[in-house]
């Protein structure tokens, strides 16, 4: 063996005390407890938890700096124990809606990435359904569209006629179609009303993008999915009602799943709004008194997986007089593991097991990359993270994303990422990034994904 990593190893069916992971050729060769096989190198992490590297199912690496922004974003990922990013298609300056743009992004991964990356594709009014097959052949793991137009070129609104066309084209492929789920007419009207009334601040932002707008967009999307047979997936549900709606439509026979972002489990608009302001602005918004219901949704198995929705916007994008002019999105790659683990532990869950499941196993299966990613199991890539337990205050200045701000600044976490391994190589030692740009690889879709059992 080339390497053995020792610690409390979290595998799909439990935690191995006095465990070990044996690695050869970048893959997991054996897993066990007690006496480990001989190896060229032994990395004994003592009482640290050894988990699979996170598969972050929603990141925006290129929103600000374009494709070279992959470098800073993936440095942050490695430091946060995120060994695989699933990156969104709304790139700066152009969306990933055609094969040549996929080729360019794959080349950028080879040039810039410190972590492995899987990719979403999209469709625009210009391309329609014409490029779906080519993008699937090129390895995209999912598609995403939006019911709300943030930018007419980079982040356009897709109307229901094209949405149905896309679903009918994708129904036989098992490829998920994700949705940024907000009703445009409701939101635009409520923003206009808020501005006219002189309302400002993060609570006003949430009120101007009400739960009704989210549920309306989600409901229509799910109905089209039920009719077409496509796998439909709202990419950020902010309330228990959204997950129950998705579950109800799934109960009618739809291939429907819903995703949760970690900041919705941690932040509350009424409690944290005065303190954080635009620093916690995301779309759909962080709401008040929603956290308990979201944890109930996890308990009731209504949540497919949990992501960061990391956005690579600098803090200057937030420093506006009006909340409605501030950029939406927060950085989150280095706080995904600590925030989710800490919040789960506070709720009495087996935080290590839940973190492995919702941050690694489930997203890897969802995106069809669980032949290599998502679990500490023989034959998988040796993507590992060591979590040290204790009390750790998050300092935004210590982040590795080139942004150095965070809505989690000053929060106390009960774990920190002490080490990360990518395909058997130590890439983060708790202090420094140890690999070079271009060490990461493109990860194409390879397995049937979430609905494999039902459709095989």
Order of alpha helices (4+ residues) and beta strands (2+ residues): beta-beta-beta-beta-beta-alpha-beta-alpha-beta-alpha-beta-alpha-beta-alpha-alpha-alpha-beta-alpha-beta-beta-alpha-alpha-alpha-beta-beta-alpha-alpha-alpha-beta-beta-beta-alpha
